[in-house]
Amino acid sequence: MDLQDQLKQLFPDHKPDPSTQEPEEETQGLWMQEDPIICKYEKRKGKPITILEGYTGATEDFKTLAKEIKTTLSVGGSFKDDKIMIQGDFRDKIMEILKDKGFQVKRVGG
């Protein structure tokens, strides 16, 4: 039983205000582009990383996308120089996540 159910039991006549509802998803407003996002694999200092680059929208949207990918995969990563760097080789999973969101993705490097 979550908090909403408990509140409904305590206050059965209460009608929630629609203006205080949380947005369903933050990624609904992401800018879609015609060119594909490039997903490539590299090794830096002997450790594998997956790099995403080529997004031409707003930087804040790309940061939001980076955070969502890192949270979904439960991995670390960073956002630098308009590139998302994810620790580990997750090209297939990342490409699947981006395709589900409607992005075009191109795999580079193997």
N, C-alpha and C positions, 0 to 999 in steps of 0.2 A: 504494500500500500504506500503510495507516494504522498507527497505533501498536498497535491491538488485534491486527492480523494479524501484525505483527512479534513481539509477545509470544507469540502462539500458536505461531509457528515455533520460538521459543527454548525455550518450556516447553510441550510438547504434552500432558503429563499433568496440567497445572494446571486445576482446576475453579474458576471465579470464584465468590466469595461473593455470594449474592443480596442481602444486606443492604447491600453497598457499591455497588450499582447506582444510577445516577443516575435521578431521576424522568424519565418520558418527556416530559411537558409541564407547565409551571407553571400554565397556564390551565385545567387540568381542574377545579380547585376554585373557579372563579369563581362568584359568586352570581348566578343568573339572576333577572330581575325581570319583573313583569307589564307595567309601563309601558315604552313605547319610549324608547330613548336618542335625544335630539334632535341632529341633525347640521345645523349651519347654516354659512353662508358670510358672511364680513365682510371689509371692507378697513380696515386700520388703518395710518395713515401712508402710504397709497397702496399697501400690499402686501397681497396676499390671504392670508387664514388660514381654516382650517376649525376650527370649535368643536364639541366634543361635550359635552353636558351632560345631566343627568337620571338619572345612575346612583345608585341608592339603596342599594347594597351598601357593603362596607367600603372605606375610603380606600386601603388597601394593594392591594386587588384592582384598583381603578381605576388606580392608579399602575403596576401590572404590565401592565394592558391598554394604557396609554399608551406604555410602553416598547416593548411588542411591536409596536404600530402604527408607531411611529417607526422601529423597526429594519426592519420589513417594507417600508416605503415608502422607506427611506433618506433621511429628511428630518429636520429639526429640529422642535422643539416644546417645550412646557412643560405643567406641571400646576399650576394655581392655582385656588383658590376652588372646588373640586369641578368644574372644567372642564378638558378637555384641549384645548390649542390647538396645531394642527399648521400649520406654515408651508406655504402654497400651497393651491390648490383641489383637494383630493383626496376630495371628497364621495362620488363613485361607488365608488372603490376602498375607502375606509374602510367604507362601508355594506356592500359585498360581504364584507369581512373579518369584520365584526361578525355578519352573517347566517350566515356559515359557522360561527361559534362558537355560534350559537343565540340571539343577541340579536335583539330587535325594534328596528328603527331607523326613525325618522321624519325625512324631509327637510324642512327649513324654509328659506324664503328663496330661491326660484327654481329 
